[in-house]
């Protein structure tokens, strides 16, 4: 059951002077009117109405996304924050959440955010590699990221870090480095986004000229999987993996490459689940067939023909895989093995196995 609800307020690309190669928001924003107070209030009221009939919602956030929030004039920031704060003060929402760039964080900005009881600040970091940042047109180096993160944590805001996969000059090693550096900083939450090549961007021009090659779906899943494991292993909550179709700001729907997938998170988590299942199968079936459990009370000599994998209810679809791809994989790779898939009381992300003939359960 969903317990966390976000009321998204999309602030167009105000406040950002940069032209990152992957972004087209500035061109779109130039033709959009400024969002007024009435529109913001109407958005919040509409969302609150839909949430009143949804039991189990424990936390409601107003979240400012879309642009570099702290890059817009301080007066405009205060105007937006004052509206959000009024709902928080009246107990209608629990948190105020925003996203911004690392180079738009300083004491003056944070003092103002603190005055309006802002809770969560996400930094669009994208990469900790300076060559990737430069090639992507970010306009700052990694040193800025460390300073901004430290300052946010000193002010006791909840910190989030957003990383991108497959930017120009990027590689598996650089992505894993970014994940490890994120762990060192210690944010409470993170987002992982494979790079999408969309129309009206410099990246599209680089792609069409042959100077940039997007990752394949398989490559993007593999890299993201390893980053996911590093971050979750450190206790960081990954609140999004991959973009929603509604996040893609494009005029005619043009997307090149293969990294956009509507179920990208499930592809990644399914790949993680399959990796664990393969390991458990190899370790346990091999151990049983080699009679390593010969002294166990449950032991019976046999040739293993049947196993059951277990997961939590939430992770069951990941254990099965997107459109059943994990089931198909094991059916193809082990045609003589009967495999069952069930749920039990496991923590999300854990996989267990039971081998017929010896109910030895291992959780990974």
C-alpha positions in Angstrom: 0.0 0.0 0.0 1.3 3.4 -0.9 2.0 5.5 2.2 3.8 8.5 0.6 2.2 11.0 -1.7 3.9 13.8 -3.6 2.0 16.9 -4.9 4.3 18.0 -7.8 4.6 21.6 -8.7 6.4 22.0 -12.0 8.5 25.1 -12.0 9.7 25.6 -15.6 13.4 26.1 -16.3 13.7 29.3 -14.4 16.9 30.3 -12.8 19.2 28.1 -14.8 21.7 29.8 -17.2 23.2 26.6 -18.4 22.5 24.6 -21.5 23.2 21.0 -20.4 23.5 18.9 -23.5 20.7 16.5 -22.5 18.1 19.2 -21.6 15.6 21.1 -23.7 13.6 22.7 -21.0 15.0 26.2 -21.6 13.7 26.2 -25.2 10.3 25.0 -24.1 10.2 27.4 -21.1 10.8 30.4 -23.3 7.3 29.9 -24.7 5.6 29.2 -21.4 4.0 31.7 -19.1 5.2 32.0 -15.5 3.4 29.9 -13.0 1.3 32.1 -10.8 0.1 31.8 -7.2 -3.4 30.9 -8.3 -2.2 28.0 -10.4 0.0 26.6 -7.7 -2.8 26.8 -5.1 -5.2 25.2 -7.5 -2.7 22.3 -8.2 -2.3 21.7 -4.5 -6.0 21.9 -3.7 -6.8 19.4 -6.5 -4.2 16.9 -5.3 -5.4 17.2 -1.7 -8.9 16.5 -2.8 -7.8 13.2 -4.4 -5.8 12.2 -1.3 -8.7 12.6 1.2 -10.2 9.3 0.1 -7.0 7.3 0.1 -6.4 5.4 3.4 -2.9 4.6 4.4 -1.2 7.8 3.2 1.1 8.8 6.0 3.2 11.5 4.4 2.2 14.2 1.9 4.8 16.4 0.3 4.6 19.5 -1.8 7.5 19.1 -4.3 8.9 21.8 -6.6 10.4 20.1 -9.6 11.4 21.0 -13.2 13.9 23.8 -12.8 16.7 24.9 -10.6 14.5 26.2 -7.8 17.2 28.0 -5.8 18.4 29.7 -9.0 15.3 31.8 -9.4 15.2 35.2 -7.7 15.0 34.9 -3.9 11.8 36.9 -3.9 10.2 34.4 -6.3 11.4 31.5 -4.2 9.8 33.0 -1.1 6.6 33.6 -3.0 6.4 29.9 -3.9 7.6 28.7 -0.5 5.1 30.9 1.4 2.2 29.1 -0.4 3.6 25.7 0.4 4.4 26.6 3.9 0.8 27.7 4.6 -0.4 24.2 3.8 2.3 22.7 6.0 1.5 25.1 8.9 -2.2 24.1 8.7 -1.3 20.4 8.8 -2.5 19.6 5.3 0.9 18.5 4.1 3.9 17.2 6.0 7.0 18.2 3.9 8.2 20.7 1.4 10.6 19.2 -1.2 12.6 20.8 -4.0 15.3 20.0 -6.5 18.1 22.3 -7.6 21.7 22.5 -8.9 24.7 22.1 -6.6 26.0 25.5 -7.7 22.9 27.3 -6.4 23.4 26.5 -2.8 24.8 28.9 -0.2 24.0 30.1 3.3 21.7 32.9 2.2 19.6 30.5 0.1 19.5 27.9 2.9 18.6 30.4 5.5 15.6 31.4 3.4 14.6 27.7 2.9 14.9 27.1 6.6 12.6 30.1 7.3 9.8 28.4 5.3 10.5 25.0 6.9 11.7 23.3 3.8 12.5 19.6 4.4 14.1 17.9 1.4 16.7 19.3 -1.0 17.6 17.1 -4.0 20.7 18.0 -6.0 20.9 17.3 -9.7 24.5 16.0 -9.5 24.4 13.7 -12.5 28.1 12.6 -12.2 31.1 13.0 -9.9 33.5 12.8 -12.8 34.7 16.2 -14.0 35.2 15.1 -17.6 31.6 13.9 -17.8 30.4 17.2 -16.1 32.3 19.2 -18.6 31.2 17.2 -21.7 27.6 17.5 -20.5 27.7 21.3 -20.2 26.9 21.3 -16.5 28.9 24.5 -15.8 30.5 23.3 -12.6 32.9 20.7 -11.3 32.5 18.0 -8.7 34.1 20.1 -5.9 30.9 22.2 -6.0 28.8 19.0 -5.3 30.8 18.1 -2.2 30.5 21.7 -0.8 26.8 22.0 -1.5 26.1 18.6 0.0 28.1 19.4 3.2 26.3 22.7 3.6 22.8 21.2 3.2 23.6 18.5 5.8 25.0 21.1 8.2 21.7 22.9 8.0 20.0 19.6 8.7 17.9 19.3 5.5 17.2 15.9 4.1 19.6 15.5 1.2 18.9 13.7 -2.1 21.2 13.1 -5.0 20.3 12.5 -8.6 22.7 10.6 -10.9 22.5 10.0 -14.6 23.9 7.0 -16.5 25.4 7.2 -20.0 26.2 10.8 -20.4 29.0 11.9 -22.9 32.4 10.7 -21.8 30.7 8.3 -19.3 31.5 4.7 -18.6 30.7 1.9 -16.2 33.7 2.7 -14.1 32.7 6.4 -13.8 29.1 5.6 -13.0 30.2 3.2 -10.2 32.6 5.9 -8.9 29.7 8.3 -8.8 27.7 5.8 -6.8 30.5 5.3 -4.3 31.1 9.0 -3.9 27.4 9.4 -3.2 27.7 6.8 -0.5 30.6 8.7 1.1 28.4 11.9 1.2 25.5 9.9 2.8 22.3 11.3 1.4 19.0 9.8 2.6 17.6 9.3 -0.9 18.7 9.1 -4.5 17.4 8.9 -8.0 19.0 7.1 -11.0 18.3 8.2 -14.5 19.6 6.7 -17.7 20.3 9.4 -20.2 17.5 9.9 -22.7 18.2 11.6 -26.1 15.4 13.9 -26.9 14.6 16.5 -29.5 15.8 20.1 -29.2 19.0 19.2 -27.4 22.6 19.4 -28.2 22.8 15.7 -27.3 20.5 14.9 -30.2 22.8 16.8 -32.5 25.8 14.9 -31.2 23.9 11.6 -31.7 22.8 12.4 -35.2 26.4 13.4 -36.1 27.8 10.2 -34.7 29.7 11.9 -31.9 27.5 10.3 -29.2 26.2 6.8 -28.9 23.4 6.1 -26.4 23.5 3.1 -24.2 21.5 0.1 -25.2 18.7 -1.0 -22.9 20.8 -3.9 -21.7 23.8 -1.7 -21.0 21.8 0.9 -19.1 20.2 -1.9 -17.0 23.5 -3.5 -16.2 25.2 -0.2 -15.1 22.1 1.0 -13.2 21.9 -2.4 -11.5 25.4 -2.2 -10.1 24.8 1.4 -8.9 21.6 0.4 -7.3 23.3 -2.3 -5.4 26.0 0.1 -4.1 23.4 2.7 -3.0 20.9 0.4 -1.4 23.8 -1.6 0.3 24.6 1.7 2.1 21.0 2.2 3.2 20.2 4.9 0.7 16.5 5.0 -0.4 16.3 5.0 -4.2 13.0 6.8 -4.8 13.1 6.6 -8.6 14.9 4.6 -11.3 14.3 5.8 -14.8 12.1 8.6 -16.1 8.3 8.5 -16.4 7.0 9.3 -19.9 5.4 12.5 -18.3 8.9 13.6 -17.2 10.1 13.9 -20.8 9.6 17.4 -22.0 9.5 17.2 -25.8 7.5 18.8 -28.5 6.8 16.0 -30.9 7.7 12.9 -29.0 11.1 12.4 -30.6 13.3 10.1 -28.5 16.4 8.4 -29.9 18.3 5.5 -28.5 16.9 2.7 -26.3 17.3 3.9 -22.7 13.7 5.0 -22.2 11.5 2.2 -20.9 8.2 2.7 -19.0 9.2 -0.1 -16.7 12.9 0.6 -16.3 12.9 0.2 -12.6 11.4 -3.2 -12.9 14.0 -4.2 -15.5 16.8 -3.2 -13.0 15.2 -4.8 -9.9 14.3 -7.9 -12.0 18.0 -8.2 -13.1 19.1 -7.9 -9.4 16.5 -10.6 -8.4 17.7 -12.9 -11.2 21.3 -12.5 -10.2 20.4 -13.5 -6.6 18.3 -16.4 -7.9 21.1 -17.8 -10.1 23.5 -17.6 -7.2 21.1 -19.3 -4.8 20.3 -22.0 -7.3 23.9 -22.8 -8.0 24.9 -22.8 -4.3 22.0 -24.8 -3.0 21.4 -27.3 -5.8 25.1 -28.0 -6.1 25.4 -28.5 -2.3 22.4 -30.9 -2.2 23.6 -32.9 -5.2 27.1 -33.1 -3.7 25.5 -34.5 -0.5 26.9 -31.6 1.6 23.7 -31.9 3.8 24.2 -35.6 4.3 24.2 -35.3 8.1 21.2 -33.0 8.2 18.0 -34.6 9.6 16.0 -33.7 6.5 18.5 -35.2 4.1 17.4 -37.8 1.5 19.7 -38.9 -1.3 18.1 -37.7 -4.6 18.8 -35.9 -7.9 17.4 -32.4 -7.5 14.5 -31.8 -9.8 12.4 -29.1 -8.0 13.1 -25.8 -6.3 10.9 -22.9 -5.0 12.0 -19.3 -5.0 10.5 -16.9 -2.5 10.3 -13.1 -2.2 8.2 -10.5 -0.5 4.8 -9.6 -2.0 6.2 -6.3 -3.2 9.2 -7.9 -4.9 7.3 -10.8 -6.4 6.9 -9.1 -9.8 10.7 -8.5 -9.8 11.4 -12.1 -9.0 9.2 -13.1 -12.0 10.8 -10.4 -14.1 9.2 -7.8 -16.5 6.7 -9.7 -18.7 7.9 -13.0 -17.1 11.5 -12.7 -18.4 13.0 -14.3 -15.3 10.7 -17.3 -15.4 11.4 -17.7 -19.1 15.2 -17.5 -18.4 15.1 -20.3 -15.8 12.8 -22.4 -18.0 15.2 -22.2 -20.9 18.4 -22.6 -18.9 17.2 -25.4 -16.7 14.6 -27.4 -18.7 14.8 -30.4 -16.5 14.2 -28.4 -13.3 10.7 -27.6 -12.0 10.7 -24.1 -10.6 8.0 -22.6 -8.4 7.6 -18.9 -7.4 6.0 -17.9 -4.1 5.8 -15.1 -1.6 6.6 -15.2 2.1 7.6 -12.9 4.9 10.9 -11.6 3.5 12.2 -8.0 3.5 11.9 -6.3 0.1 14.8 -7.2 -2.1 15.6 -10.5 -0.5 15.2 -13.8 -2.3 15.0 -17.3 -0.7 15.2 -20.8 -2.1 13.9 -24.2 -1.0 15.3 -27.3 -2.6 12.9 -30.3 -2.7 14.2 -33.2 -0.6 15.9 -30.9 1.9 14.0 -27.8 3.1 17.1 -25.7 3.4 16.2 -22.0 3.1 18.8 -19.4 2.2 18.1 -15.7 2.1 20.3 -13.5 0.0 
